């Protein structure tokens, strides 16, 4: 049925919650954020009655998304967070055509950070009998969980559900399937399993829709030597985590192991090095989560692309105007580039996975500073769209939020931040990423507008059924349980 995933319409289409991507401890909502959800829910009741439709029907429409974003604006403004806001008309909550015009798809969307945890993978062999890993998560409570077999709930996290969340329930055109830090034995998704997930899409004639990273931690014995085998899977980048290591210690990209890693990638002809920076895992080796080494390594290898995943952002620490004394966050990335002489729009790219969701939904002033600094110092052509989905469920809410986000006139004038124009948003959504990933946006878009996935999506749009649910942990207990299920690594 149309409402079987949320029959009473309790979930809002724009998710303002404490969900983590599994790399940081969930941060509980502040009172102002609880108020934002309350106000959005209250308005949904009223608007649904005025339109004479069920609450669930209203919330799954463009009007529901517009109403929710407008409520968030009001709540954020009341809390003094006025540096950024969502450009939605008050009338859009009651006028479907206006809501679709303001929130509907019009850009090529290339999400460079997606995740999928194989719910039947080899990692389950290390889980004790009777244990139910991942069962506590919201997404694991779908209708598929009612099957008779043990751990039937894991079907809620299957590859087919991944495809539904990403390609049917959002405007995403193509995605890069990335990896999390782990030992080889504890990988919740191996390169072989990732390739199998891509094969599911390939069977739907969607061979251009899912690209692959390969995880490499050069401070882990055997990883650099294994890069040639990984390249055989057609990877588009090697992904690393400088704060992570099998002993808990991190490394700098400018250390011998980091330099050998880049040299091996260059020798193999893979020009993209994706580096997790920010979202620190904890106090141990914290310094290696900062961006101090990015400018020097980019300057040393000008023919390589360095894609800075999360842009150095630290959850729970607000971004403000650029402060050269700050040693972490986006400011550390900016300082590193400036001191190394790496200018905007050169070979360093800033990616927004988790960074955008956390900042924009919970503190739009911080989001405005974060985006403004990246546009000024990394470059308007070098900011990449990423959502860290499926940890946050379908990325559609992040897309709708970015599609309408605006930096305040005051911050633009005071700090020289650019205005968020449709052209700038289109760059971030996908046009910027085609350069390092070696694609042609026009060709890819023509393909994805007519493949089997597109035809299935058109049919699905007649009776859309988004879950508005998330996959990631929302409490500290769920976060700890996820760590145990994944072998102790973030």
C-alpha positions in Angstrom: 0.0 0.0 0.0 1.0 3.6 -0.5 1.4 4.2 3.3 2.6 0.8 4.5 6.1 2.2 5.5 4.7 4.9 7.8 0.9 4.5 7.9 0.3 7.3 10.4 2.7 9.8 8.7 4.8 10.2 11.8 8.1 10.7 9.9 8.9 14.0 8.4 10.3 14.1 4.8 13.3 16.2 5.9 15.1 14.3 8.7 16.3 16.4 11.6 17.6 13.8 14.1 20.7 12.6 15.8 21.6 9.9 13.2 25.4 9.3 12.8 27.2 7.7 9.9 28.9 5.3 12.3 32.1 7.4 12.4 31.1 9.7 15.2 29.0 9.4 18.4 25.4 10.7 17.7 24.8 14.1 19.2 21.4 14.5 20.8 19.1 17.3 19.4 19.1 20.6 21.2 15.8 22.1 22.4 15.6 24.4 19.4 15.9 21.4 17.1 13.2 19.5 18.9 11.1 22.6 18.5 11.8 22.6 14.7 10.5 19.0 14.4 7.5 19.8 16.6 6.6 22.9 14.5 7.0 21.0 11.2 4.8 18.2 12.5 2.2 20.7 13.8 2.1 22.5 10.5 1.8 19.2 8.6 -1.4 18.4 10.5 -2.9 21.8 9.6 -1.9 21.8 5.9 -3.1 18.2 5.4 -6.5 19.1 6.8 -6.7 22.2 4.6 -5.9 20.1 1.5 -8.2 17.3 2.7 -5.6 14.6 2.3 -4.2 12.1 4.8 -1.1 13.3 6.7 1.1 10.6 5.1 0.0 11.7 1.6 0.8 15.3 2.4 4.2 14.5 3.8 5.2 12.4 0.8 4.4 15.3 -1.6 6.5 18.3 -2.5 4.2 20.4 -0.4 5.2 18.4 2.6 8.9 19.0 2.0 8.3 22.7 1.5 6.2 23.0 4.7 8.9 21.2 6.7 11.8 23.4 5.4 9.7 26.5 6.1 9.1 25.3 9.7 12.8 24.7 10.1 13.5 28.3 9.0 11.1 29.6 11.6 12.6 27.5 14.4 16.2 28.3 13.4 15.5 32.0 13.2 13.9 31.9 16.7 17.1 30.3 18.0 19.3 33.0 16.4 20.6 30.8 13.5 20.0 33.3 10.7 23.2 33.1 8.7 21.6 30.6 6.3 18.1 29.6 5.4 16.0 27.6 3.0 14.4 29.6 0.1 10.9 28.2 0.1 7.7 30.2 -0.4 5.1 30.1 2.3 2.5 29.4 -0.4 4.4 26.2 -1.5 2.9 24.3 1.4 -0.5 24.5 -0.2 0.3 24.8 -3.9 1.6 21.6 -5.4 2.8 23.1 -8.7 4.7 25.8 -6.8 6.3 23.3 -4.4 7.4 21.2 -7.4 8.9 24.2 -9.1 10.9 25.1 -6.0 11.9 21.6 -4.9 11.7 19.4 -8.1 14.6 17.9 -10.0 16.4 20.1 -12.4 20.1 19.3 -11.9 22.4 16.4 -12.8 23.2 14.8 -9.4 26.4 12.9 -8.9 26.7 11.7 -5.3 30.4 10.9 -4.7 29.9 9.3 -1.3 27.5 6.4 -0.8 27.7 3.4 1.4 26.2 -0.1 1.5 26.8 -2.7 4.2 26.3 -6.2 2.9 23.6 -7.7 5.3 24.6 -11.3 4.4 28.4 -10.7 4.0 31.3 -12.7 5.4 31.6 -10.2 8.3 28.6 -11.9 10.0 30.8 -15.0 10.6 32.4 -13.1 13.4 29.1 -12.3 15.1 28.1 -14.5 18.0 25.2 -16.9 17.6 21.9 -15.4 18.6 23.2 -11.9 18.2 21.2 -9.5 16.0 23.6 -6.9 14.6 22.1 -3.8 13.1 18.6 -4.8 14.3 18.2 -1.7 16.5 18.3 0.7 13.5 15.1 2.4 12.3 15.5 1.1 8.7 15.7 -2.5 10.0 12.1 -2.4 11.0 10.6 -2.5 7.5 8.0 -4.9 6.3 10.7 -7.3 5.0 11.7 -7.9 8.7 8.6 -9.9 9.3 9.9 -12.9 7.3 10.2 -16.3 9.1 14.0 -16.8 8.8 16.5 -15.8 11.4 17.7 -12.2 11.0 15.0 -11.6 8.4 15.3 -7.9 9.3 18.6 -7.8 7.4 16.6 -7.9 4.2 15.6 -4.3 5.0 19.3 -3.4 4.4 19.7 -5.3 1.1 21.1 -4.2 -2.2 17.6 -3.8 -3.6 16.6 -1.5 -0.7 19.8 0.5 -1.4 18.8 1.0 -5.0 15.2 2.0 -3.9 16.5 4.6 -1.5 19.1 6.1 -3.8 17.7 5.8 -7.3 13.9 5.6 -6.8 13.3 7.8 -3.7 15.8 10.5 -4.6 16.9 12.6 -7.6 20.4 11.0 -7.6 21.6 10.1 -11.1 24.8 8.3 -10.3 26.7 7.5 -7.1 30.2 6.4 -5.9 30.1 3.4 -3.6 32.7 4.1 -0.9 34.1 2.2 2.0 34.6 2.5 5.8 37.9 1.9 7.7 38.5 -1.6 8.8 40.8 -4.6 8.9 40.5 -6.9 5.9 38.7 -9.5 8.1 36.2 -7.0 9.5 35.1 -5.2 6.3 31.3 -4.8 6.4 31.5 -4.5 2.6 34.4 -6.1 0.6 35.4 -4.9 -2.9 34.0 -8.2 -4.3 30.6 -7.5 -2.6 30.6 -3.9 -3.8 31.2 -5.1 -7.3 28.3 -7.5 -6.9 26.1 -4.6 -5.8 27.2 -2.7 -8.9 26.3 -5.8 -10.9 22.7 -5.5 -9.6 22.5 -2.1 -11.1 24.3 -3.2 -14.3 21.5 -5.8 -14.9 19.1 -2.9 -14.9 21.1 -1.3 -17.7 22.4 1.1 -15.1 26.1 0.5 -15.7 26.9 4.2 -15.5 25.0 4.7 -12.3 27.3 3.2 -9.7 31.1 3.7 -9.5 33.5 2.2 -7.0 36.2 3.3 -4.6 38.7 0.8 -3.1 39.8 1.1 0.5 43.5 1.4 1.1 45.2 2.1 4.4 49.0 2.3 3.6 49.9 1.8 7.3 48.2 -1.6 7.2 50.5 -4.4 6.0 49.7 -5.6 2.5 47.3 -2.8 1.5 49.6 -0.9 -0.9 50.7 -4.2 -2.4 47.1 -5.1 -3.0 46.3 -1.9 -5.0 46.9 -3.5 -8.4 44.3 -6.3 -7.7 41.8 -3.6 -6.5 42.3 -1.6 -9.7 41.0 -4.7 -11.6 37.5 -4.0 -10.2 37.4 -0.8 -12.2 37.8 1.6 -9.2 37.7 5.3 -9.8 39.6 6.3 -6.6 41.5 4.8 -3.7 40.0 5.8 -0.3 42.0 6.1 2.8 41.5 7.2 6.5 44.6 9.0 7.9 43.3 8.8 11.5 43.0 5.0 11.3 45.4 2.1 11.5 45.3 -1.5 12.7 47.0 -0.5 15.9 44.9 2.6 16.4 47.6 5.0 15.2 47.1 7.2 12.2 49.5 8.7 9.6 50.1 11.8 7.5 49.9 11.7 3.8 53.3 13.3 3.8 54.8 10.3 5.7 56.7 7.7 3.8 53.7 5.4 3.8 51.4 8.1 2.4 53.9 9.1 -0.3 54.3 5.5 -1.4 50.5 5.1 -1.5 50.1 8.1 -3.8 53.1 7.0 -6.0 51.5 3.6 -6.4 48.1 5.0 -7.4 49.8 7.3 -9.9 51.7 4.3 -11.4 48.5 2.4 -11.7 46.8 5.3 -13.5 44.2 6.0 -10.8 44.5 9.8 -10.3 42.0 10.2 -7.5 43.0 9.9 -3.8 39.9 10.2 -1.5 40.9 11.0 2.0 38.7 11.0 5.1 39.4 14.2 7.0 37.4 15.5 9.9 34.6 13.6 11.6 37.3 12.4 14.1 36.9 8.9 15.5 37.9 10.0 19.0 40.9 11.4 20.9 43.4 8.8 19.8 45.4 10.0 16.8 43.0 13.0 16.6 45.7 15.2 14.9 45.7 12.9 11.9 42.0 13.7 11.3 43.0 17.3 10.5 44.0 18.6 7.2 47.5 19.8 7.9 49.0 17.5 5.4 46.7 18.2 2.5 48.3 21.3 1.0 51.8 19.8 1.1 50.8 16.5 -0.5 48.7 18.2 -3.2 51.6 20.5 -4.0 54.0 17.6 -4.3 51.7 15.7 -6.7 50.1 18.4 -8.9 49.0 15.7 -11.4 46.9 13.9 -8.8 43.5 14.8 -7.4 43.0 14.9 -3.7 39.3 14.5 -2.7 38.9 15.6 0.9 35.9 13.7 2.2 33.9 15.6 4.8 36.1 18.7 4.2 37.7 18.4 7.6 34.5 19.2 9.4 34.2 18.4 13.1 30.7 17.5 14.2 29.7 19.5 17.3 32.1 22.4 16.6 30.5 25.2 14.8 32.1 26.7 11.7 32.5 30.5 11.7 34.4 33.1 9.7 37.9 31.8 8.7 40.2 31.7 11.7 43.9 30.9 10.8 44.6 29.9 14.4 42.1 27.1 14.4 43.9 23.7 13.9 40.9 21.6 12.8 37.7 21.9 10.9 37.4 23.5 7.5 39.8 26.3 8.7 42.7 23.8 8.9 42.1 22.8 5.3 42.1 26.4 4.2 45.3 27.2 6.1 47.0 24.1 4.7 46.2 25.1 1.1 47.2 28.7 1.6 50.6 27.8 3.3 51.4 25.3 0.5 50.4 27.7 -2.3 47.6 25.5 -3.6 45.0 27.9 -5.0 41.2 27.5 -5.5 40.1 25.2 -8.3 43.4 23.4 -8.5 43.9 19.7 -7.5 42.2 19.7 -4.1 38.4 19.0 -3.8 36.1 19.4 -0.8 33.3 16.8 -0.3 30.2 17.3 1.7 29.1 13.9 3.0 27.7 14.1 6.5 29.2 17.6 6.7 26.3 19.1 4.8 23.6 17.1 6.5 24.7 17.9 10.0 25.5 21.5 9.5 22.5 22.5 7.4 19.9 20.7 9.3 21.1 21.7 12.8 22.8 25.0 12.4 22.3 26.9 9.1 24.7 29.7 10.1 27.5 27.1 10.5 26.5 25.6 7.2 26.6 29.1 5.5 30.2 29.7 6.8 31.3 26.2 5.9 30.1 26.5 2.3 31.2 30.1 2.0 34.8 29.2 3.0 34.9 26.2 0.7 33.7 28.2 -2.2 36.2 31.0 -1.6 39.3 28.9 -0.8 38.9 25.5 -2.3 37.0 26.9 -5.3 33.4 27.0 -6.7 34.5 24.4 -9.2 36.0 22.0 -6.6 33.2 21.4 -4.0 31.7 18.0 -4.5 28.2 16.7 -3.6 28.2 13.7 -1.2 25.6 12.5 1.2 27.0 9.5 3.1 23.8 7.7 2.3 22.6 5.0 3.1 23.4 5.8 6.7 20.9 8.6 6.6 18.4 6.7 4.5 17.4 8.2 1.1 19.5 11.3 0.3 16.4 13.1 -1.1 16.0 15.3 2.0 19.6 16.5 1.8 19.1 17.3 -1.9 15.9 19.3 -1.2 17.7 21.2 1.6 20.7 22.1 -0.6 18.5 22.9 -3.6 16.8 25.7 -1.5 19.7 26.8 0.8 20.9 30.3 0.8 23.7 32.2 2.5 22.4 35.3 4.2 23.0 38.7 2.5 24.8 39.8 5.7 27.4 37.0 5.6 27.8 37.4 1.8 28.7 41.1 2.3 30.8 40.7 5.4 32.9 37.7 4.3 32.8 37.7 0.5 30.8 34.5 0.3 29.0 33.9 -3.0 25.3 33.9 -3.5 23.8 30.4 -3.9 22.6 30.6 -7.5 21.0 27.7 -9.5 24.3 27.6 -11.5 26.4 27.3 -8.4 24.2 24.6 -6.9 24.3 22.7 -10.2 28.1 22.7 -10.1 28.1 21.2 -6.6 25.4 18.7 -7.3 27.3 17.1 -10.1 29.0 19.2 -12.7 32.2 19.6 -10.5 32.6 15.9 -9.9 32.7 14.9 -13.6 36.2 16.4 -14.0 38.1 14.3 -11.4 36.0 11.3 -12.2 36.5 11.6 -15.9 32.9 11.6 -17.0 30.8 13.8 -19.4 27.7 15.1 -17.7 25.7 15.5 -20.8 26.4 12.0 -22.1 25.7 10.4 -18.7 22.5 12.3 -18.1 21.2 11.3 -21.6 21.9 7.7 -20.7 20.3 7.8 -17.2 17.2 9.5 -18.5 16.3 6.5 -20.6 17.7 3.3 -19.0 15.8 0.7 -17.1 16.3 2.5 -13.8 14.7 5.6 -15.3 11.7 3.7 -16.6 11.3 1.9 -13.3 11.5 5.3 -11.5 8.8 6.8 -13.7 6.5 3.9 -12.9 7.4 4.1 -9.2 6.6 7.9 -9.2 3.0 7.1 -9.8 2.8 5.6 -6.3 5.9 6.7 -4.4 6.5 5.1 -1.1 9.5 6.6 0.7 10.3 5.3 4.1 11.8 8.5 5.5 13.9 6.2 7.7 17.6 6.1 8.5 20.1 3.3 8.7 22.7 4.8 11.1 22.8 4.9 14.9 20.9 7.6 16.7 22.0 6.9 20.3 25.3 6.2 21.9 24.2 2.6 22.7 23.4 2.0 19.0 26.7 3.5 18.0 28.6 1.1 20.4 26.6 -1.8 19.1 27.5 -0.9 15.5 31.2 -0.8 16.5 31.0 -4.3 18.0 29.2 -5.6 14.9 31.9 -4.1 12.6 34.8 -5.5 14.6 35.4 -2.4 16.7 36.3 0.0 13.9 34.3 3.1 13.1 
